[in-house]
Amino acid sequence: MTNIIINTDCKYFRGHIPCAQHKLTGIHCAECKEYLSQTKNILIVKLGAIGDVIRTTPLLTALKKKQPKARIFWLTYYPEVLPSLVDVPLKFTVQDIVYLQAIEFDLVINLDKDREACAIASVVHSKHKCGFVLKGGKPSPVSKKASHKFLTGLFDDINKANKKNYLEEIFEICGYKYRREEYVLDLQPQDTSSNWNIDHSKTVIGLNTGCGERWTSRLWDIGKWIELAKSLKKDGKEVIILGGSSEHEKNIVIAKKSGTKYFGHYPIQIFFHLVNECDVVVTTVTMVLHVVIGLKKKVVLLNNIFNKNEFELYGRGVVIEPSEECKCFFSPKCTNTKYFCMDHLFPSAIMNGIKTILLIGQEADGRLINK
């Protein structure tokens, strides 16, 4: 028994329990045709939020191409949204952090500047690190490759002047050239379509009415959502109101007053499926934006407080901003005492945005509409 071959470098080797192939066929390592060697360990630290995790997934494609034999670990608050390209999804828990500290990595990529993420990147053993670590107890770039992203997070004027999108920035941090790699979003099998009465003979428009409880500076007035929903229905569109538990009561009112459809709020994976029913989604800068991009749907993005250049829409979206300048750049709450800029973003502009993306498609990428 001591001479049994054990391929501990195999992708499917578990160590504490039999692998799936052995359980299925009884086969041992020496005869197994499913053997897939993984000789390097790479750790990605991108804790949250959910949308940020999803929009970081294009990096997986580049890593797998550059390091096809690498085992990719990913530490996050939301492992449930990680795609199957991640070999070892890990949650930010004491157990998983202890586990990481016992592994020798070939590369650690930390793309978060939160102190917790930087602390993990600092203490985990690795031959190479990129992104951010702690220095003197404060976040700091590992090298010059991360300096650009570091500076845009420190100074509003530098952030406003930035012309790079988020993916260009994180690929640069890792020393890669961004080639418009797509988001990687897995849809888990769900038998949900029978629960939703959706008329797919019409163009299906999803209206995502929330923006999270923290970033109230992005909120659009409920009256404008109702007006937009009515206009879309009158134009012959099938309109679905989207949102989470925070928007539930508001969405009931919008659907009732506009005569459109709202099916309630769902766990994250079922919600993905509901979004997948849509042809176009109107949303502010939220998790839903990145779900829509990951599902390769068309999007009309309502933006006020962020630099529009940071968003990669892959030729499937338009950005609409208020006609009055936003004075609260990157601020969770509006601090402008003269006016609230989102009051100067009108349903007619969103209607034009929807028509633009439906008619022009890929040529509409990044077009700014504010009239």
C-alpha positions in Angstrom: 0.0 0.0 0.0 2.9 2.4 0.6 3.8 2.4 -3.2 0.5 3.8 -4.3 0.9 6.8 -6.6 -0.9 9.9 -5.4 -1.0 12.9 -7.6 -1.2 15.6 -5.0 -0.8 18.3 -7.6 -4.0 17.2 -9.4 -6.8 19.8 -9.7 -9.2 17.3 -8.3 -7.1 16.0 -5.3 -8.8 16.8 -2.0 -6.5 15.2 0.5 -9.0 14.7 3.3 -11.6 12.8 1.3 -11.7 10.8 -2.0 -11.8 12.8 -5.3 -15.0 12.8 -7.4 -13.5 10.4 -10.0 -12.6 7.8 -7.4 -16.0 8.0 -5.9 -17.6 7.6 -9.3 -15.4 4.8 -10.8 -13.2 3.5 -8.0 -10.1 4.5 -10.1 -6.7 5.3 -8.5 -4.4 8.1 -9.5 -2.0 6.0 -11.6 -4.8 5.0 -14.1 -6.9 8.2 -14.0 -7.3 10.0 -17.4 -8.8 13.0 -15.7 -5.5 13.9 -14.0 -4.9 17.7 -14.4 -1.7 19.0 -12.9 -1.7 22.4 -11.1 1.8 23.4 -10.2 1.3 27.0 -9.0 -0.9 28.7 -6.5 -2.3 32.2 -7.1 -4.4 34.1 -4.6 -6.8 36.9 -5.5 -8.0 39.1 -2.7 -11.1 41.0 -3.7 -13.4 41.1 -0.7 -16.4 43.2 -1.9 -18.8 44.6 -2.7 -20.6 42.0 -4.8 -20.5 44.2 -8.0 -16.8 44.8 -7.5 -16.2 41.0 -7.2 -18.1 40.3 -10.4 -16.4 43.1 -12.4 -13.0 41.7 -11.4 -13.7 38.3 -13.0 -12.2 39.2 -16.4 -8.8 38.9 -14.7 -9.5 35.1 -14.4 -9.4 34.7 -18.2 -6.0 36.4 -18.4 -4.6 34.4 -15.5 -5.7 31.1 -16.9 -4.2 32.0 -20.2 -0.9 33.1 -18.7 -0.8 30.4 -16.0 -2.8 27.4 -17.3 -1.5 25.1 -14.6 -2.2 27.5 -11.7 -4.6 26.8 -9.0 -6.5 30.0 -8.3 -7.7 30.9 -4.8 -10.1 33.8 -4.3 -10.8 35.4 -0.9 -14.0 37.4 -0.7 -17.1 38.2 1.4 -19.2 36.7 -1.4 -17.9 33.4 -2.6 -21.4 32.5 -3.9 -20.9 34.7 -7.0 -17.5 33.4 -8.0 -17.4 31.5 -11.2 -16.1 27.9 -11.7 -12.8 29.3 -13.1 -11.9 29.8 -9.4 -10.5 26.6 -8.1 -10.7 27.4 -4.4 -13.4 30.0 -3.5 -12.9 31.2 0.1 -14.9 33.4 2.4 -13.4 36.0 4.7 -13.6 33.9 7.9 -11.0 33.0 10.5 -10.9 29.4 9.3 -10.1 30.3 5.7 -7.6 33.0 6.7 -5.8 30.5 8.8 -5.8 28.1 5.9 -4.3 30.7 3.6 -1.5 31.4 6.0 -0.3 27.8 5.7 0.1 27.9 1.9 3.1 29.0 -0.1 1.8 31.1 -3.0 3.5 31.9 -6.3 1.5 35.1 -6.6 -0.8 37.2 -4.4 -3.0 39.8 -6.1 -4.8 42.2 -3.7 -7.0 44.7 -5.5 -8.7 46.1 -2.4 -7.3 49.0 -0.4 -9.3 48.2 2.8 -7.0 47.5 5.7 -8.3 44.0 6.2 -7.5 43.0 2.6 -4.1 44.7 2.7 -3.3 42.9 6.0 -4.1 39.5 4.4 -1.9 40.4 1.4 0.9 41.4 3.8 0.9 38.2 5.9 0.3 35.5 3.4 3.5 33.9 2.1 4.2 34.5 -1.6 7.1 34.7 -4.0 5.5 37.7 -5.7 2.8 40.2 -4.7 1.0 42.9 -6.6 -1.7 45.4 -5.7 -1.8 46.7 -2.2 -0.3 45.8 1.2 0.1 47.4 4.6 3.0 49.6 5.3 3.2 51.4 8.6 -0.3 50.1 9.3 -1.8 51.8 6.3 -2.6 50.7 2.7 0.2 51.1 0.2 0.9 50.0 -3.4 3.3 47.1 -3.7 5.0 48.6 -6.8 4.6 51.4 -9.3 2.1 49.3 -11.3 -0.4 50.0 -8.6 0.4 53.7 -8.2 -2.2 54.9 -10.6 -5.0 53.1 -8.9 -3.7 54.2 -5.5 -3.7 57.9 -6.5 -7.2 57.9 -8.0 -8.4 56.7 -4.6 -6.7 59.5 -2.7 -7.3 62.6 -4.8 -10.7 63.6 -6.4 -9.0 65.7 -9.1 -6.8 62.8 -10.2 -9.8 60.5 -10.2 -11.9 62.9 -12.3 -9.1 63.2 -14.9 -8.7 59.5 -15.2 -9.4 58.0 -18.6 -8.8 54.4 -17.8 -11.6 52.0 -17.0 -11.5 49.7 -13.9 -10.4 46.7 -15.9 -7.5 48.6 -17.6 -6.4 49.6 -14.1 -6.4 46.2 -12.5 -4.8 44.5 -15.5 -2.1 47.1 -15.3 -1.6 46.3 -11.6 -1.0 42.7 -12.6 1.3 43.5 -15.5 -1.2 42.4 -18.1 -2.6 44.1 -21.2 -6.3 44.4 -21.1 -7.9 43.0 -24.2 -11.6 43.5 -23.4 -11.9 40.2 -21.6 -15.5 39.7 -20.6 -16.9 39.2 -17.1 -17.3 35.6 -16.0 -20.6 35.0 -14.4 -22.0 31.5 -13.9 -25.8 31.0 -13.8 -26.6 28.2 -11.4 -29.4 25.8 -12.7 -32.7 27.2 -11.5 -36.2 26.3 -12.5 -37.6 29.8 -12.1 -39.0 30.9 -15.5 -42.4 29.3 -14.8 -42.8 31.7 -11.8 -42.6 34.8 -13.9 -45.3 35.9 -16.4 -43.1 37.7 -18.9 -44.2 38.5 -22.4 -41.0 37.8 -24.5 -42.8 38.8 -27.7 -42.0 42.3 -26.6 -38.7 43.9 -25.7 -38.2 43.3 -22.0 -37.0 46.3 -20.1 -35.8 45.9 -16.5 -35.9 49.0 -14.2 -33.6 48.6 -11.2 -34.7 51.3 -8.9 -32.3 51.0 -6.0 -28.7 52.2 -5.3 -27.9 50.7 -1.9 -28.6 52.2 1.5 -25.1 53.9 1.7 -25.0 55.8 -1.6 -28.2 57.9 -1.4 -26.6 60.5 -3.6 -27.5 58.3 -6.5 -31.2 57.9 -5.8 -33.7 58.8 -8.5 -37.1 60.1 -7.6 -39.9 57.5 -7.4 -42.1 59.7 -9.5 -39.6 59.7 -12.3 -39.4 55.9 -12.2 -43.2 55.7 -12.5 -43.2 58.2 -15.4 -40.5 56.2 -17.2 -42.3 52.9 -16.6 -45.5 54.3 -18.0 -43.8 55.7 -21.1 -42.1 52.4 -21.8 -45.3 50.5 -21.4 -47.1 52.9 -23.7 -44.2 52.4 -26.2 -45.1 48.7 -26.3 -42.3 47.4 -24.0 -42.6 44.7 -21.4 -41.5 46.4 -18.2 -40.2 44.6 -15.1 -39.3 46.4 -11.9 -36.2 45.1 -10.2 -34.6 45.5 -6.8 -33.7 44.0 -3.5 -35.4 44.0 0.0 -34.5 47.7 0.5 -36.6 48.7 -2.6 -39.5 46.3 -2.0 -42.1 48.7 -0.8 -41.1 51.3 -3.3 -41.2 48.8 -6.2 -44.7 47.7 -5.2 -45.8 51.3 -5.6 -44.0 51.9 -8.9 -45.5 48.7 -10.4 -49.0 49.5 -9.2 -49.0 53.1 -10.4 -47.4 52.4 -13.7 -49.3 49.1 -14.5 -46.1 47.2 -14.9 -44.8 44.0 -13.3 -42.9 43.4 -10.1 -42.2 39.8 -9.0 -40.6 40.6 -5.6 -37.0 40.2 -4.4 -35.0 37.0 -4.4 -31.8 35.3 -3.3 -28.9 36.4 -5.4 -28.7 33.4 -7.8 -32.4 33.5 -8.6 -32.2 37.3 -9.0 -29.5 36.6 -11.6 -32.0 34.6 -13.6 -34.6 37.3 -13.4 -32.2 39.8 -14.7 -31.4 37.4 -17.5 -35.0 37.6 -18.6 -34.4 41.2 -19.6 -33.2 42.6 -23.0 -32.2 46.0 -21.5 -31.8 47.1 -17.9 -31.9 50.6 -16.6 -29.8 51.0 -13.4 -27.6 53.3 -11.4 -24.1 52.2 -10.4 -25.0 49.1 -8.3 -24.4 45.4 -8.2 -27.1 45.0 -10.9 -25.0 46.9 -13.3 -22.3 44.3 -13.1 -24.7 41.4 -13.2 -26.2 42.9 -16.4 -22.7 43.2 -18.0 -21.9 39.7 -16.9 -25.0 38.3 -18.5 -24.1 40.3 -21.7 -27.4 42.2 -21.6 -27.7 45.8 -22.8 -27.7 48.5 -20.1 -28.6 52.2 -19.7 -26.5 53.5 -16.8 -27.6 56.4 -14.7 -24.4 58.0 -13.4 -23.8 61.2 -11.4 -21.0 60.8 -8.7 -18.5 58.7 -10.5 -16.1 59.2 -13.4 -17.9 57.6 -16.4 -14.6 56.5 -17.9 -14.2 53.8 -15.2 -17.1 51.7 -16.6 -16.5 49.1 -19.3 -19.8 48.5 -21.0 -18.4 46.3 -23.9 -20.4 48.2 -26.6 -23.7 47.2 -25.0 -24.5 50.3 -23.0 -24.9 54.0 -22.7 -24.2 56.4 -19.8 -26.7 59.0 -19.0 -25.9 61.9 -16.6 -27.9 64.8 -15.2 -28.1 68.0 -17.2 -26.9 69.9 -14.1 -23.4 69.1 -13.0 -23.0 66.8 -10.0 -21.1 68.7 -7.2 -20.8 65.6 -4.9 -18.1 63.5 -6.6 -17.7 60.1 -5.0 -19.9 61.2 -2.0 -22.4 58.8 -0.4 -24.8 61.6 0.5 -25.6 64.8 -1.5 -23.9 67.8 0.0 -25.0 70.3 -2.6 -27.4 72.8 -0.9 -28.4 74.5 -4.2 -29.9 71.5 -6.0 -29.9 67.7 -6.2 -28.4 66.8 -9.5 -30.5 63.6 -10.0 -33.6 65.9 -10.1 -32.2 67.1 -13.4 -32.1 63.6 -15.0 -35.4 63.1 -16.9 -37.3 60.1 -18.1 -37.1 61.4 -21.7 -33.3 61.1 -21.6 -33.6 57.5 -20.4 -36.1 56.8 -23.2 -33.6 58.2 -25.7 -30.9 56.0 -24.1 -33.0 52.9 -24.5 -33.8 53.7 -28.1 -30.1 54.4 -28.8 -28.8 51.1 -27.4 -31.6 49.1 -29.1 -31.0 50.7 -32.5 -27.3 51.3 -32.5 -26.0 48.4 -30.4 -22.3 48.3 -30.2 -21.7 51.7 -31.7 -23.4 53.2 -28.6 -20.6 52.3 -26.2 -19.8 55.1 -23.8 -22.1 57.6 -25.4 -23.2 60.3 -23.0 -26.8 61.4 -23.2 -28.1 64.2 -21.0 -30.9 65.8 -23.0 
